[in-house]
């Protein structure tokens, strides 16, 4: 189903980037299982944060609507990478 997933819109509000995905995104994430889903989402979040400053967190939307909570991974909450500590 990966070939059916499309990024429809991208917009930013302050430090949050919103990625509006096609309807198949949430079902594909669910079908991939938790481990693969977490790897995919982490790579998306890391890529956006590293390339689009000052973005700190990512919100995923499904056809311009917030996804429902629950499932293999929760897409209804903001995603962000842990802050780097200055040790």
Phi, psi and omega in degrees: 000351184302325181291345179272347182279132179225146172272115185274315182211153173227131173213162185232140173230109184055243184262014182245128173261136178251124178250110181269109186258159176294165185299335182283348184301306183298318180291327177291320177299315180298317183289334183287340184090164187295313184298309180294322179297315179297320178297316180296311182295320177298320180292322177296312181299314180298317180298314181293315181298320183284339185250349183226073177292140012260031181297130180246328182222159182238135172247129177264135176240154176242106183052054176068014179235145176297136178290159177286150179283165179095190181088189181300313174228147184270107179272357183277352181253157175294143178252136175206157178276149176299145179291146179281126180278148179264074182272000000 
